[in-house]
Amino acid sequence: MSVAEILLQREKITSTQLEQAMHARKPSERVERCLARLGFINELDYLEVYGEQLALPLVDLSEIQIDPDLLKQIPSKAVHRYRLIPIDRHNGVIRVATANPFDLYAFDELRMLTGAKIEMVLAPEAEISRIIKQYYGVGGQTIQDMVGESQVEIVREDDADNADLIEQAQEATVVKLVNEILLEAIRERASDVHIEPYEDNLKIRYRIDGVLHTANVPPEIQRFHAAIVSRIKILSNLNIAEKRLPQDGGFKIKAQNRDIDLRVSIIPGAFGGAVVMRILDKQSVQYTLDQLGLMDQALERLNRLIHQPFGIVLVTGPTGSGKTTTLYAALNSIKSDEVKVLTVEDPIEYYIDGIQQVQVKPHIGLTFAAGLRSFLRHDPDVILVGEIRDLETAEVAINASLTGHLVFSTLHTNDAVTATTRLLDMGVEPFLVSSAVTGVLAQRLVRLICKHCKTEYTGDPAKLPEDFPHDQGLKLYKGKGCRECRHTGYRGRTGLFELLNVDDELRQLIVRRRSATEMLVAARRKGIRLMRDDGWVKCHKGMTTVEEVLRVTKTEGLPTTAATTQTA
């Protein structure tokens, strides 16, 4: 029986899916690979059949110690061309992992190159690619090709003229290298790509689940730094000759059948342009409020706030803490045919059906404040202002809320109570802040424990923070590390939240310009659950770890009350 027939017999696929794959497969593409490409099966499904038919073992490369000395003996071009990885050598026999055991020419060539007997084992192609990148670096083969090409000779940025830089940036190999850097970031679910030049090397780092990870790249990549930066500038429609001033831009790509926007920031470092690219997947899944990690009273109170007819609801936190995602989730929960929603953003990160979204363009005068003023003549019910950055925007937003509109916006503050004092510092009158602001949601993002390698353990009271609620028990969880989470123990993120409802007592404190500390004491009496307390609840629920909560929160220096340690 063919592999496809076996998969059909085992009910891994349907006859309709098989028929679709037969029509969609490329020339010389095996049907089972086409089935996997279309998403009907997992690669492991057909690899298991290969193993049974060919009597080949299926191995987990994450649990195998690769012999680095053996890798040095195998030409890297063969490894990249045939997508195989030598694992180890015993008694003159080299074990080689492959996802395509039918490419006999590859193994014949490897046998001739090494003079040794080759023994095949099966492994997923994604795992093989991960090992190749680990040992040879991202874009390793492309860089080797570039090093061997005489026509690509990179000179120092300050020595190259504009024409040379454009020519170098348009070389096919440079284009391919930048594409590989971006594709690797998308495959790894990165939110940002950092390209950082130093005196002796060029470092590429990916921010995955909020934490930076250094990518393994060949040392020769430093020679192509100027061409990489120039290529990114050309894509972003930036001035390729400007090397003294910071530049901001962006471009769009289509990868893995998804439209992805990239925001680009380039600053002039001591050793050349340093680049950060923010990856915005506009077809990303839209979350509901409970999927973000909001629970219990905080979820109920926020739902009440966002269904009020007027007032300002602020979401606060540092850059990259998920404020915009929370606001989008709120908009999704209240949008309907009866509600007119307008947003003014910089940039528009995700498109929402049924909502009119406006992109800020300061160079032509379309600022947050200008957009907000025009919105008031557009008969909205709900307005989202991407960020309150200055007094003008704050005053227009407050006036909009006082004239019967529900306004959502963000502020950069560390916690909920300091949001109102921040508005006062901007110059907004206290009576306006107390009248308009109905609630403030502060948030941080923590990594979720990987569900594939999650394990339970008993915490040591001596090693836990002083404010950790021991009354809920010491049963905690962590991730051991596996292939699904890149051996970090974490996969995905969730939010830690604290919701401040602005009641009459807090309004009086705002009018009297009381400090954030006094407001926090009052909020604690009302039973506010701080972000750190929310983190402890999520630790007990097995969602995240104590270390993650400590990483993103701080102690308040106030005695913990029963109200702040309440659990779900």
N, C-alpha and C positions, 0 to 999 in steps of 0.2 A: 504494500500500500504506500501511496505517496504521503509526504508529511501533512499536506493539506487534508487528505482523506482521514488520516489518524486524528487530526485536530477536530474534524467534523464528527467523527465517531465518538470522541471524548466530550462532545458538546462544548468545546472551547469556542467554536464559531458556529454560525448558522449557514445554511446553504445560500441564503441571500447575500451574506457577507462574503462568502467564497466567490460568488458570481461577480460581485462588485470588484473584488481584488483581481480577478482574472481580467477584467476590462481595464482596470486602473494601473496594472503593473507595467513597469518600464521594460524596454528591451533587455533581455538577459537577466532581469530581476526575478528571483525565486518568489513563488506565490506566498510562502509563509512570511518572507520579509516584507512583502507588500501589505499583508494582513497586519503586521506589527506597525508599519508606517502609517496605515489608516486608523490605527488605534483600536482594532478589533481584538487583538491579543497582546500579551506581554512577550518580550523577547525570550524570557525564560521558558515560556510555553513550548516554543519550537526547539529551543536548545535541549530540553529534556528529551524530545523525540529524537533529535540528532544523536544524543548520547546512547539511547536504547538501540537505535538502528546500527550505529557504527561502533558500539561498545567502547565509547569514550567517556571518561569521567567529567562531570560538571563541577568546577571548582569555584570557591569564593575567594577572589583575589585579595579582598580586604583582610583575610585571615592568613595569607601566605607571605612569607618573608622573601622579597625579591632579592636576587643576588646582584648587587651593583657592579661587581667585577665582570660578571657575565655580560651585562648590558654593554660594557665598554668594548667587548669583543665582537658585538654584532653591529654592522653598519646601521646608523640611525635612519638612512634612507629606506632600508628594507623594512624596518619597524614601522615607519610612517606610511610607506606605500601599501603594505599588506595588512596593516592594522593588526599586528600580532605582538606578543610580548614574551621573550624568553624568561622562564621562571627560575630554573636551577639546572645544575648539571650533576649527574651521578653516574659513575662508571662509564664515562664517555658518551652518555645519552643526555641530550638537552631537552627538557620539557618546555613546550611552547604553548601558550594560551592563545586561542583564536575563537572568533565567533563565526568563522566561515571555513569549516573543515574540507570544503570541496575545492578550494583553491590549491590544488596539488603543485602547481608551478611554483607557488610561493615557498612551499616546504622543500621542493627540489633545489631552489636557489639558495635557501638557507643551509641546506645540507652541503652544497658545494662551497659556500662561503666559510663554513665552520669546520668542515671535514669530520663532522660528528653525526651520529644517528639522531634523528628528530622524533620526539614522541609528542603527540598532540593531546591537549586537554581543552575542554570547552569553557568559555567564560563570556558573560554579556559584553557586548561592544562598548557600552557605556563605562564598564569597569576597566576595560582595556584602555580606552581613551583617557580615563582618569590616571592610570599608572603611567601612560606615555607622557602626560602633562607633568606628572609628579617628578619624573626623572629627566625628561628632555625639555620641559618648559612649555608654556602656552605659545603657540606659533613657532615651535622649535624648528620644524622642517622649513617653514617659510623663511625664517631668519638664515638658516643654512644656505638656502637657495640664493638669498640676497647677498650673503657674504661671498658666494662664489660667482656672482655676476659683476663683471667689470663695469657695466654701464651705471650701476648704482654706487656712487661714491659720495658718502655723506661728509660734508665739511662742517665746521663749527658754525652755529647760527649767526654769530656776529661777523663771520667772513663771507657768508653766502648772500648773493644778491637775490632780489625778488624772483627773477626768472628761473634761477637755479632751484630755489625752493619749490616753486610751482611744478617744475619738471620732475623733481624728486618725489614730491607728494603724489603725483599722478602715475608713478610707476606701478605696474600691475602687482608687483610683490608687496609694495607698501600698502596699497589698497587692500590686498588680501590679509596682511598682517593686522591692520586696524580692524577689519571684519572679524578676524579670529579672536581678537581681544574682546570685542563686543559680544560675539556669540557665546564665548565662554562665560561672560558675566550673566547673560540671559539664562544660560543653562544652569548656572549655579544660584539662580534667583537673587542676584545681587541688586541692591538699590542704587549703588554708586560705584563708579570706576575711578580710581585715583592713579594718575601717572606722575611719578615724582622723580625728577632728576637729581642725582647727587654727584659728587666729584668723581667717584670711581664706579658708579653703577646707576642703572635706571630701574626703579622699583615700581611694580604694578600691584595695586591692592584692590580687593573687592570688598565692599561692605555687604555682608550677608547676615540677615536677621539682626541688624544694628551693630555688628562687630566687624572690624576690619580684618581681613585675611590676606596675607601676602601671597601672590601668585608666583609659582615657580616659572621663571623665564630664563632663557639662555643669556649668559653674560654679554654676548655679542650684540644684544638688543640696544645697548647704550649707543652704539655707532649710528643707530637709525632714529635717535630721539628727535632730531630736527625735522626729519621727514614725517614722523608720526604726528607731531604737533601741527605741522603744516597741512597734513591731510585732514586733520580734525578741524582746523581753521577754515579750510576750503568748504568742507561739508556744512559748517556752521555759518557760512557767508561772512566771515570775519576778515579783517585786514591782515593779510599774511605777512606784511612787512613790519607791522607794529610789534616790537618786542619789549618796549619800555613800560607800557601801561597795561593794567588788567583789562580783559575783554570778556564779555558775556554773549552767548548766542545759543543756538540750538539747531537740531535737524531731526528728520524722521527716518526711520528704517522699517522694513518689513522683515520679520524673522519668525520662523516657526509658525507661519500663517497668522501672525499677529502684527498689528500696527503699533509701533513703539516710538515714543518721543524721547529725545535726549536733550537735556539742558546742559550747556557747556559753560564752564568757568575756567579761564586761563589767567594765571598770575605770573609775573616775571620773577622767577626764583634766581638764586645766586648762580645756578648752573644751567639755566635755560627755563623755558616755559613749563610750569607745573599745571596739569590739567585735572579737573574733576568733572565727570559726566554723570548727571543724575538720570536714572532710567525710569521713565514713566510709561507704564503699560496702560493705554487708554481703554483696552478691552478687559481690564482686570475685573475680577469678581466684585460686585457691589455687596457690601456687608450690611447686615441688620445690626441694630444697637446691641442685642444680646450676643451676637457673634464676635463683637469687638472685645468682650470681656466684662461688660457692665452687668452687674448682678443686683438682686434684692432691692433694697430701698433706693439705691442710686439709680437703678434702671427705672423704677416706678416714678421717682421724682423728676428725672429728666424727661420721661414721656409726658408728664403733666406740664412741664415747662414749655416743651416744643409744640404743645397743642394749645397754648395760650394765644389770644388774639393779638397781643402786642407786647412790647418789652424787648430787651436785649439779652441774649444768651451768649456768653463768651466761653470759648474753649482755649485754655492756656497750656503752655509747655514749650520746651526748646524746639529748635529745628529738628525735624525728623521724628517727632514723637507721635505722629499720626493724627494731628489736629484736623487736617483737611478730610481725612477718611472718616472721622467721627461726624463732621458736619455733613458730609455727603450721605452718611447713613441716616442722619436725622432728617435730611431733606427727602430721602427716599421713603421714610416712614410717614411723612405728612403730605406728600404731593398727591394731587388728585385733579380731576377735571374741574372741580369747583375752586381750586386754589391756584392763584397766579404766583409763580416763583421766579425771581430774577437773581442772578449772581454776577458779581464783578470780581475777577480773580487774576492772579499773576503767579504762575500761569494757570490755564485750565488743565487740571491734571487728569480728570476723567469726564467723559460726556455722559449726561443723564437725560434720558428721554423724558420729554414733557416739561423741561425746564429751560428757560432762556439764559444762556451763559455769555458773558462779555469778557474779553481779554483786555487787561490794562495795557495801554500804549503811551507811556509818559512822554515819549519824544514828539507826539502830536497833541499833547495836552489831555489825553484820556487817563486821568489818575483815578485812584479809588474815590476821592471826594467828588470829582467831576462826574464819574459814572453814577455815583450814588445820587447826586442831585438830579440827573436826568431820569433816574429810575422813579423818582417821586411823581413824575408826570406820566408814568407808564402804567399807572393803576395796579401796583403789585399788592399782594397780601403778605408775602414773605420775601425778605431780601437777605442775601448772603454777601458779606463783604469779606474778601479773602483775608485781609489783615488790617487792623487799626494801627497805623504807623505814626500818625501825627495828630496834632490838635484839630486840624481842619476836618479830617476824616472822622475823628471821634465825635465832633460836634454835629456833623451832618447825620451820622448814624444815630445819635441820641435823639435828635430832632425827628428823625424818621420813626423811631419807636414811640415817641410821645405823640405823634400824629396818627397813631393807630396801626402801625406796621410791626410785624414780628421780625426782628433783625438777628441774624447769626453772624458772629465774627470771631477772630482769633487775636490773641495777644501773646507776646513772649514774656511770660513770668514763670517763676519757679513753682508757685503753688496757687491755690484758688484765692486766698484772702488778699494776696498782694496785687490782684488784678484791679481792684477798685482804687488802691493807692497809686497804681501806675497811671490810671486815668486822671487822678488828681494831679500827679506830677506833670502830666502833659499840659495841664492848664484848664481842664474841664471843671466847671463849678460843681461844688459838692452836692448841691440840691438837685442838679441835673443827673449826676451819677446815681444818687440814691433813688431818684424817681424812675430812671430808665432801666437799670440793670436788675434783672429778675433772678439770674442764676449764673454761676461760674463753674465750669467743669475743668479741673486740672488733670493732666494725664502724663504718663510715661509708658514706654514699651519695654516689656521684658520677653526674653526668649521662652518658648514653650518646651517642655521636656519632650524629647522624641518618643512617640508612642510605640515605635518598633523596638526600642531597647530600654524602656522604662523599667526601673527596679525600685523596690521598696527597701527602706532601711530605717533604723531607729536613731534619732538624733541624740547627740551628746549635749546635755544641758549646759555643760561648762563651755562649750564652743559656740553656743547659740547666742544671738544678741540679747541684751538685757530686756528689751521690750517685746521679745518673742512670746506669744501667749502659750505658755506651757499647759494651761488648763485644757487645751484642746488635744493634748497628747503629743507624743514625740514621733509618731509615724510619719515619715517624710519620703520623698521620692527623688530620684535622679536618673539620668540617662547614662548607660554604660558606654555608648558609642557604637555606631554601626555604619554600614555603607549608606543607609538612607539619610543620615545626618552628618556625613563626612567625618564621622568619629568625634563629633563635638558633644554629643549627648543632647543637642537641642535641634529642633526643627520648627520653624514658624514663630510667630510672636502673638502676644496678647497685650491688652492694656491694663495698667493700674490706674485707678480713678479716685478722685475725691470731688464730690459735688457740694457746692456751697449755695444753699437757698438764701436769697437776700430777703430777710423778714424785717418786721418793724424795728426790732432791737438793733439789727445790723445797719439799717438805714439811719438810725439816730447816730450811731458811731461814725458812719461815713460823713454825715452832715457836720459832725463835730471834729472831723479830720483826725480821728483816733488812729493809733498805729495798727499795723497788721497783727502784732502780737496780741493786742487787746481784742481784735476781731476774732482771732483764732480761739482765744479762751471762750468767748461767747459762742462761737460755732461748736466747740467741743461740748458745751453744756447742752446744746441742741441735738447732739448725737452724730456729728459729722464723722464719717469714716475716712481717715486720711489715706493717702496713697500707700504709705508703708503698711498700715493696718490691712488695706485691701490686698497687699502683697502676701501678708501672712495667711490670710484666708485662702488665697490661691495656692500657697505652699501646702496647706493642709488638704486641699482638694486634689493635689497631685498634678497641678497645671504647670508650676514652675518651681525653681529652687530658691533656697535661702540666699545663695550667692548672687542670684540675679536681682533679687529685691534689694540687697545691700548695694549692688552696683548702681542702681538708678534712683535710690531714695536716700533721705537723710533723717536722722532723729530730730525731733522738734524741741527737745530739751524741756518738755512739759510732762507731768505725771500722766501715765496712761490710765484712762478711766474705763469703766465697764462699757461705756457707750462706744469707745473707740476700738474695742476688741471684740465687738459682736461678730458672730459668724452667720453664715447663711442659714 
